[in-house]
Amino acid sequence: MQNAKNQIFLQQAFSNPPVILPIQNLGELSFILQKPKEAFAFLDMALKLYKHLDWDNMLQYKTLALLGVLLHTQNQNEGIQTIFNQIFKALEPHKEAAEAGECYERVFALWNYGNILSANDQTRLEGKDIIAEAADLMQKYPYWAERRMGLFAPVMTLDDGLDGL
């Protein structure tokens, strides 16, 4: 009986867009903790959920950028340029918004792609130029510029009504 209730809960949960961000955060946290298999799984799941539930959500481009960085850390560099070109093409209509301080996803992608390019001797200068562009845009995002990762961390407090436990 409990298994059936859990199944219903999961079906309902995975049909609502708010479930995507915690899954994306688990992917990002797995990446930070250097657990690439788990990071790939969570980020892939988040990207698929964005595709099916919340296609207009700009955070899908952050997820895609994280997947590109993750591929780079695993020395799977073949598709990285394609991934970032797709991100920049999709965010092109939002370029002015990024310059006005309203599209952090573009800045996040620029910063990460610049760092990937800077790690290679042949593309080091291009990478530094892209990092400089991102750093210039980050001036409009003081909160995010300090962190460079946008991990959502909810604050949990103890309910005073639980004193008898």
Order of alpha helices (4+ residues) and beta strands (2+ residues): alpha-alpha-alpha-alpha-alpha-alpha-alpha-alpha-alpha
